Amino acid sequence: MRVSASIQFYSVYRRWYYEGKKRVPRDLKLTPDVLLHWIVGDGGHVGGDLAIATQCFSEEENEFLASLIEQARGNRLQCLQLHSKSKRVYELRIKKVHASKFYEYLMMSRSETLTVAMDVFPWKFDAKFRKKDLMKSLRFD
């Protein structure tokens, strides 16, 4: 289903897309539940750091998102420029030494949602788990 094709999601589409390009709404609130869903859907560990996929956003939008997270929980985030052949892309990373503070903030989300997420997607919350190895052990390889 395309979001823009569903009348129920049209207001969400209009909020996130301007002239067909995805943008961060300036009134965005990054609650523990919102961040939990974002990590589960588009986050993971990279070299021990927790990376949040924000490659489709500009450097300015990444800095804005980083400031929202920092305001919410005092985490230090890096807006890293990633290598790309065609354009500059960015992603947010929480250094390993600061990740526990970020996870404390996620604990403020609805506990049943967090419990299910941690059970189903352990590699999103603990760098010692690797998705590939876990899938293999469950015979999903």
N, C-alpha and C positions, 0 to 999 in steps of 0.2 A: 504494500500500500504506500502510495506517495502521500506525504503529509499535506502538500499543497492541493491534492485532489480530494481531500476529505473535509467536508464542511465543519465537522466537529473540531478539527485541528487548525482551521483557517486563522483564528486569532493568534495561535501559537506561531504559525508560519509568519504572519505579518510582524510579530514581535521580533523574530529572530532573523528575518530576511528583508533586505532593502534592495530594491532593483535587482532581485535575483541573487544577491550575494549575502552569505551568512555573516551576521554581525552580532556582537554581544550587546544585549539590551542594557542601557545605562541604569535601569531601575532593578537590575538583577539582585536577588538576595541569595547568598550562598549559605543556606541552612545546613545543619548536619545531614538531613535527609537528601538534600540536593547533591551535596558532595559525595555521599555514599553511593547514590545511583550513578554519578559521573565516574567514580573510581571503578565501580563494577563494570560499567559499560565501556569505558575508554581510558582506563588507567592501568598501571602495572609497575613492576620493579625493573629498573635499568641500572645496572652496576651498583646495586644496593640502594639507590635513591628511588623514591616514589615519583613516577612520571605521570603527568596528567596530559592527555592528548589535547592539544590546542593548536595544532598545525594549520588549521583553516583560518585562524584569526591573525590579525596584524600584530606587530610588536607592541603598538600602543594598547590594543585590546588585551594582549597577554599581560602587560604591566597593570592594566586595570583589574583583571581577574586576580593577579597576584596580590594587589592591594586589598581586594575584598577578602581574600582568605587571610591575609595578615591581620586585617582589622577584626575579623571574626575570632581568630584564635592566636594571633601573635606568632604564627609560623613564618620562618624566613624561607622565601621561595626564590628560585632562580628562574629567570626567563632566558632560556638558552636558544641561541641561533643554531639550527640544525643544518646540515649540509644538504643541499638540493641542487640539481643541475639547472633547474629552470627558474627558481625564485628563492628568496629568503623565507624560511619557515621557522617557527618557534614552538617550543613546548615549555610547560611549567614543570619544575622538579622541586621536590622537597628532599633535602639532603637526609641521608640515613640517620644522622645524629639528631635531627629535628622531627623525624617521622612519628615517634611515640606521642609527641604533643598533638600532632595532627590526628592520630588515631583516637586520642582521648576526646577530641572534639567530635569525631564520628560516633563515639559511644553515647553522645547526647541524642542521637537519632532514635527512632522507635526501636526498642530493643529487639522485638521479634523480627524486624526487617534486617537489622544488623546480624543477628544470630543466623538467619537463613543465608545471608550473603556470605558470611564467614565460613559456613559449612559447605556451601555450593562452590564458592570461588576462593579457596584458601590462598592461592598464589597471588591474589590481589592484596592480601593483608600481611603476608609473611614471605620475605624474600627467599627463605630456605626451600619453599615449594616452587617447583617448576611445572607449569601447566603441561608441557609435553610429557614429563615423567609421570605426573599424576594420571593423565589420560591413559598412558601405557599401562599403569598398574591397574586401572579400571577396565582395561581391554577396549579402550575407545581409539586405539591408534590406527 
